[in-house]
Amino acid sequence: MTHQNRSQWDAGRFLETLTYFEVIPFLSCLKRLFTNRAKNKTETQGGSQIMGVILVAGATGGVGKRVVRRLIEHDYQVRALVRDAERAREILGEKVELFEADITLPDTLTPQLMNNVVAVVCCTGVRVQPVEGDTPDRAKYYQGIKFYMPEVVDSPEIVDYQGIKNLVQAAARSLPQAASTVLFDFKHPTDQLKETWGAVDDVVMGGVSESSMRLIEQAALFSGNVSTANSGGFASVRTRNFDSPLNLTEYEGIELRVKGDGQRYKFILRSEAKWDGISYCYSFDTEKDQWIDVRVPFEALIPVFRAKTLPDAPAFDSSHVYALQLMLSKFEYDGGLNPNFAPGAFALQVESIKAYGGATKPQFIMISSAGVTRPGRPGINLEEEPPAVRMNNQLGGILTWKLRGEDAVRESGVPYTIIRPCALTEEPGGKGLVFEQGDNIRGKVSREDIAELCLQVLEQPKACNVTFEVKEADSFNSFHNWDSLFSSLKLESGDK
Ligand SMILES: NC(=O)c1ccc[n+]([C@@H]2O[C@H](COP(=O)([O-])OP(=O)(O)OC[C@H]3O[C@@H](n4cnc5c(N)ncnc54)[C@H](OP(=O)(O)O)[C@@H]3O)[C@@H](O)[C@H]2O)c1
């Protein structure tokens, strides 16, 4: 090919591509200065930020505020369901997203409340206060009803049963499939997401193809023009490297929801931070104008370096996923031609990118109470029971309705954990914990430790679909073997 008949190669676009992906660090720094794209904005892109939101209900309460604090400390993205945002801001600080709603008012539990939510921690409870009125700092209140004559402020039936039922049903309508994790949700994009994908076209090798990824209604559109001029023939979009790589070891692969134009595309993963490292590829055919789900099993990925397959390369390391890429290429592998390719305009819509095949983890965690099955149970000696059991009737059947609330959770179809704490205290956490089932234990436990327990449960497949009581151990033990504690639990049977 002579110089004259070569198509006009665009050096500016080439440089732009390398700069966007920070292959030329110095230029990237300058660009960052000029566009004022703060570093910390991308820092969480590969972490929990794109993994979804944890919704905490009852976030202004004694347990709820501690759950929020701990989740934030562990980099979760948290949304707090609160009744009074102004008061909540004072209690919870600036780092949490607030959403005003009331679990007893189903109309307030909107799809916006559940947007991007992957799990709910429900710490709500009907207000119990001293009969002589609440104290401003609620110090007395937090000591528990052992220390004052209590009364309920609202109806336990409406808050602890109907309210919980409303919330878990709203969650059931919109929580994602339990065994998958959404990596990119283009239906509900965040600002960060818009900065993550950039074009890598054959301009990097002298070609003139051109493409982009942009958000359209309910999806992202990867589109452009592939030209085979100048020995080119591919267009692609790639994420910037995640600052902390994704650990997807517990999943089997990636699932894409796409609508294409009938051509064969490639999905590419990278487990190295290098710009020009091994790419692990998977080819998939699209159906013209049809939404389809494409599964990309990690074990089916083909290692490729500069268009050549590498039969001896290590299997894809899903513990360090640095970048994702979508490509339309004239070529398959080792010079073979893509049988479903035509040069010119192309379009592929992407609705979501998920990791699939993971273990099911709890998606609705309810803080209930020890004693819920004891009122009216034959053989119960009320003298020995905690005040809530003794005073269940005076307190509007508080425990009876909590049990009904638990039933609504168990029947919801959402993977759940029901935690039944013994008397809650304001003492420091870090105590040894005792788990029991059957609702027979008495004791106390710090709200700090219940908050930590919620955090553990969120990541614990063994906590799925179990109900258990918890109290602190007699002996001090700051080391928890969480795995063996959860292993001791039986899946739901007749004993509630
Ligand atoms: N106290 C104990 O010894 C003990 C023992 C075992 C179990 N429990 C249970 O453990 C759970 C957590 O206890 P806690 O001490 O953290 O309770 P808490 O301090 O009374 O907190 C209750 C939370 O629920 C919220 N709430 C009440 N009604 C609501 C509604 N209709 N819509 C939305 N939010 C609502 C409250 O919001 P506001 O701030 O707006 O009022 C508050 O944030 C409760 O279910 C409690 O019954 C308590």
The ligand as an SDF file (V2000), in Angstrom:
LIG
                    3D

 48 52  0  0  0  0  0  0  0  0999 V2000
  -34.1700   -2.8850   73.2890 N   0  0  0  0  0  0  0  0  0  0  0  0
  -33.8750   -4.1450   73.3900 C   0  0  0  0  0  0  0  0  0  0  0  0
  -33.3790   -4.6200   74.4160 O   0  0  0  0  0  0  0  0  0  0  0  0
  -34.1120   -5.0570   72.2220 C   0  0  0  0  0  0  0  0  0  0  0  0
  -33.8410   -6.3980   72.3660 C   0  0  0  0  0  0  0  0  0  0  0  0
  -33.9960   -7.2370   71.2710 C   0  0  0  0  0  0  0  0  0  0  0  0
  -34.4080   -6.7250   70.0740 C   0  0  0  0  0  0  0  0  0  0  0  0
  -34.6960   -5.4050   69.9470 N   0  0  0  0  0  0  0  0  0  0  0  0
  -35.1220   -4.9090   68.6240 C   0  0  0  0  0  0  0  0  0  0  0  0
  -33.9600   -4.5520   67.8940 O   0  0  0  0  0  0  0  0  0  0  0  0
  -34.2810   -3.5920   66.9030 C   0  0  0  0  0  0  0  0  0  0  0  0
  -33.2940   -2.4400   66.9510 C   0  0  0  0  0  0  0  0  0  0  0  0
  -33.2980   -1.8690   68.2470 O   0  0  0  0  0  0  0  0  0  0  0  0
  -32.8540   -0.3670   68.4870 P   0  0  0  0  0  0  0  0  0  0  0  0
  -32.5440   -0.2400   69.9160 O   0  0  0  0  0  0  0  0  0  0  0  0
  -31.8460    0.0120   67.4780 O   0  0  0  0  0  0  0  0  0  0  0  0
  -34.2280    0.3630   68.1380 O   0  0  0  0  0  0  0  0  0  0  0  0
  -34.5250    1.9520   68.0690 P   0  0  0  0  0  0  0  0  0  0  0  0
  -33.3560    2.7040   68.5750 O   0  0  0  0  0  0  0  0  0  0  0  0
  -35.8620    2.1720   68.7000 O   0  0  0  0  0  0  0  0  0  0  0  0
  -34.6510    2.2330   66.5200 O   0  0  0  0  0  0  0  0  0  0  0  0
  -35.8160    1.9540   65.8220 C   0  0  0  0  0  0  0  0  0  0  0  0
  -35.6890    2.5720   64.4580 C   0  0  0  0  0  0  0  0  0  0  0  0
  -36.8630    2.2440   63.7150 O   0  0  0  0  0  0  0  0  0  0  0  0
  -37.2880    3.4130   63.0570 C   0  0  0  0  0  0  0  0  0  0  0  0
  -38.7210    3.3490   62.7710 N   0  0  0  0  0  0  0  0  0  0  0  0
  -39.7370    3.1620   63.6490 C   0  0  0  0  0  0  0  0  0  0  0  0
  -40.9010    3.1830   62.9850 N   0  0  0  0  0  0  0  0  0  0  0  0
  -40.6110    3.3850   61.6770 C   0  0  0  0  0  0  0  0  0  0  0  0
  -41.3970    3.5180   60.5060 C   0  0  0  0  0  0  0  0  0  0  0  0
  -42.7180    3.4380   60.5480 N   0  0  0  0  0  0  0  0  0  0  0  0
  -40.7680    3.7150   59.3130 N   0  0  0  0  0  0  0  0  0  0  0  0
  -39.4210    3.8130   59.2650 C   0  0  0  0  0  0  0  0  0  0  0  0
  -38.6390    3.7000   60.3400 N   0  0  0  0  0  0  0  0  0  0  0  0
  -39.2230    3.4850   61.5310 C   0  0  0  0  0  0  0  0  0  0  0  0
  -36.9700    4.5350   64.0280 C   0  0  0  0  0  0  0  0  0  0  0  0
  -36.9620    5.7560   63.3390 O   0  0  0  0  0  0  0  0  0  0  0  0
  -37.1230    7.1910   64.0880 P   0  0  0  0  0  0  0  0  0  0  0  0
  -35.7360    7.5600   64.5060 O   0  0  0  0  0  0  0  0  0  0  0  0
  -37.6740    8.0520   63.0040 O   0  0  0  0  0  0  0  0  0  0  0  0
  -38.0520    6.9740   65.2500 O   0  0  0  0  0  0  0  0  0  0  0  0
  -35.5940    4.0930   64.4800 C   0  0  0  0  0  0  0  0  0  0  0  0
  -34.6280    4.4750   63.5360 O   0  0  0  0  0  0  0  0  0  0  0  0
  -35.7140   -3.1800   67.1700 C   0  0  0  0  0  0  0  0  0  0  0  0
  -36.5700   -3.9120   66.3160 O   0  0  0  0  0  0  0  0  0  0  0  0
  -35.9310   -3.6510   68.5980 C   0  0  0  0  0  0  0  0  0  0  0  0
  -37.2940   -3.9350   68.8500 O   0  0  0  0  0  0  0  0  0  0  0  0
  -34.5470   -4.5590   71.0090 C   0  0  0  0  0  0  0  0  0  0  0  0
  1  2  1  0
  2  3  2  0
  2  4  1  0
  4  5  1  0
  4 48  2  0
  5  6  2  0
  6  7  1  0
  7  8  2  0
  8  9  1  0
  8 48  1  0
  9 10  1  0
  9 46  1  0
 10 11  1  0
 11 12  1  0
 11 44  1  0
 12 13  1  0
 13 14  1  0
 14 15  2  0
 14 16  1  0
 14 17  1  0
 17 18  1  0
 18 19  2  0
 18 20  1  0
 18 21  1  0
 21 22  1  0
 22 23  1  0
 23 24  1  0
 23 42  1  0
 24 25  1  0
 25 26  1  0
 25 36  1  0
 26 27  1  0
 26 35  1  0
 27 28  2  0
 28 29  1  0
 29 30  1  0
 29 35  2  0
 30 31  1  0
 30 32  2  0
 32 33  1  0
 33 34  2  0
 34 35  1  0
 36 37  1  0
 36 42  1  0
 37 38  1  0
 38 39  2  0
 38 40  1  0
 38 41  1  0
 42 43  1  0
 44 45  1  0
 44 46  1  0
 46 47  1  0
M  CHG  2   8   1  16  -1
M  END
$$$$
